[in-house]
């Protein structure tokens, strides 16, 4: 196993393993460290590339507002700098929105698309709720929302059994650059509406995964998204909430490996 990390044009990245490349995009408020459990499994026979989205971790944090196109351009720059002609692409939560935007903009670069715990076409009530969290963060209620997020993201049994894996997530959230986080969260809150009319144009074979107990990136959203995609497979995980890459990395790696190694689903 090899490990390389650094920064290219303001984007922090880490590469683990050798083999066909797969890029992992984290969720809003997280950073590339969230991928360590899953990357350990995938890197047995893949070149796993994780990076910090702009406004996150150790990547550049330009002044907002941000747009989905900014995150798509960042990924394009990273692919260019790493001389990747094509790759598999896995996005988690907000990262799944960026991955969809990238697959629409650069279809020739995406071999397979994997969307993990990703929102799709929120209804009016769901949109009001997510925009309320933007308002709370802007009004100084950011810290109080972190514990509520932890409770939504992880199952109670996992919190009790593996507190050492919860604490880095909490620490990352509590130390985020708040203006950059708010700018990114606003994209997370709105980009699903931007993407919904276009997702049926995504031609890459796609795996849609979510936890059946995820309260925000719901099983219903995943099913509706998979139904719109021309070449999609749906995988729902019983007993899982939002942070499936951290709670069940071995199970997720098996599902991802099986999808990437199987014949691609045909267009519907």
N, C-alpha and C positions, 0 to 999 in steps of 0.2 A: 504494500500500500504506500502511495506517495501522498505528500501533503504540501501544498503551496498556498501562500496567501499574500496579499498586498493590496495596493490601491492603484487603479487605472483611471485617469481623468476624473478623480474625485469619487470613484466607486470602490468601496472595500469589497474584496472577494476572497473566497477560500475554495481550493480545489482538493478533492480527496479521491484517491483511487485512479484506476486506468480502465480504458475501454470506451464504448460509445458515450458521448457526452449527454448529460442531462442537467439542465439548469433549474434550480429551486428558488422560488420567490416567496418570501415570508409574508405575514399579515401585518396590518397596520399596528404600529406601536411595538412591534417585535424587531428582531434583527437576525442575521444569519445563524446566530448561536442556537436558535430554536430547532435547526435542522440536524444538530449533532447526532441525536439518537437514530433518526432515519438514514442519514448519510452513512453512518457506520455500516448499516446493512446493505444499502445500495452500492456502496463502493467496493463490494467484493468483486464485482465484475462490470462496473461502470465508472466513468469519469464524472464525478458529482461536483457541480459548480454551484456554490451558494454565494449570495451577495447581499449587501445592505441597500435597500431602496433609498433614493434620495430622501433627505429629511430624517433618516433613521440611522441608528448605530454610529459607525465611524465614516459613513459616506457624507458627501457635502450636503449642506442644509441651506439652500438658497431661500431668500425671502419669498413668502407666498404672495398671491394664491397659487396653488398647483392645479394642474389639469391631468387627466389620464394620459394624454399625449406626452407629457413630460416623462412619465415613468416608462412609457413605451420607447421613447428616444434613449433613455438611459440604458435600457436593456439592449437596444440595437448597438449602442456604442461599446458596451461590454463584449458583445458577440464579435464585433469587428476587432477589438483590441486583443481578444483571445484567438483570433483567426478561425472562428467556427463557421463552417460553410452550411451546416444544418445540425439540429440537435433536438432532443426531446425536451419538453417544457412542462414543469409542474408548478402550479401556483396555488397557494393556500389563502383562503379568505380574500382580503384585498388583493393579494398576489394572484389569485385566480382571475380577478378583473383585469389586472395588467396583462396576464397571459392571454386572455381572450382578445384584448386590444392588440397585442403583438401578433397573434395568429391572424387577425383580420388584416393588419397592415403589412405583414411580412410572411405570407403563407409559404413561400418557398424555403423558409428557414426552419419550419416546425415539422419534424417527423411525426411526433405524437404529442398530444396535449392531455394533461391530467389536471383536473380541477377539483381541489380538495376543500370541503367545507366552505363553499363559495356561494355568496348570495346571488339571487337571480330575480329581477323584476319585482321588487318589493311592492306590496299593495299600499294603499293610502295610510293605513294605520301603522304598518311597519316603517314607512317613510317618515311619518311624524315622530315615531319613537327614535329613529336613528338621528334625525335632525335635532331632537331635543338633547341628545348626548353631545352634539356639536355645540349647542347653546350653553350647556352646563360647563363644558371645558373652557369655553371663552369667558364665562363668568366666574372662573376661579374654582370650579368644583371638580377639577381634574382628578386630584388625589382621591377624593371620596369615591370616584367611579372605578378605581383600580380594583378594590376588593370585590365589588359587585361583578366586575368582569371575570376575575379569577373564579368566582362561584359559578358563573355561567359556563365557563370554558372547560372546567374539569369535573369529573364525577366525584362525589364525596368520598368514595372508597379510595380513589387514587390520591386525593389530597391527604388522606390519613396515612396511606401506605408509603407514599413517595414524596414527602415534603421537600427533600433535597432537590427535586426536579421542579417544584413549584416556585421556590425562592428565587432562582435566576429570572424567571418570567416576571415575578413581582418587582424585582430590582430593576430590570430593564424598563418596565412601565413607569416606575417612580422616578427614573433618572432621564427620561426622554426630554428632548428640547421641546417645550410645550408649543411655541408658535409653529414649529415645523410639524409637530404631531397634529395640531388642529388643521393645518393646511392639507395634510395627507388624509386625515379623517374625513374632511369635507369631500374629497374625491371618493373615498370609500362609500360615503353616504349617498352619492349621486351617480356614480359611474354605471351602476347596474341599469338605470333608466336610459343612459346613453347607449349601452351595448345591446339591450334587449331587442330592438328592431333589427339588429344586424347578425345575431348569433347564427342564424340559419345559413350564413355565408361561410362559416368556418368549415374548411374541407379536411382538416387534419383528423385522423382517427382520435377519438376523445374518450377518456375515462372520467366519469363524474362520480365523486365519492363524498359522502357526508355521514356524520353520526346520526342515528335515528333519534337521539335525544338532544341534538343541537337546537337551541332555542331561537337562533337568529339566522343561521344558514341551514334552513330546515330541509327535512326529507322531501317535503312537497316542492320546494324550490328546485332541489336536485332533480326530481323526477320531471318537472316541467322543462328544465334546461336540457336534460338529456333527450326529451321528446322533440325539442326544436333543432337539435344538432343533427346534421345529416349522417354522421358516422360515429355514433356514441354508444357507450355501454354504461349502465348505471350500477353502482355498488353502494348499498346502504349497510352501515355497520351497527348492529344491535348493541345497546349498552354503552354507546359512545356519545359524548357531547362534542365540543368544538375542537379541542386540542388533540385530535387523533394522531398527528405525527409524533407527539410527545408521549401520549398515553399508550399507544399501540404501534410502535415503530416497526416491530417485527412482522406483525400482521399486515400493516400497510405496505411494507417492502415486498412481501410475498404477492400481494394483489398487484402492485405496480410492475413487478418483474413478470408476472404471468401475462399482464396486458401488453407489455412491451415486446415480449417474446412470441406472442400469439399472432396468427394471421390478422391483418387489419380488417375491421368490420367494413362491409361495403356501404355505399351511399343508399339511403332510403329513398 
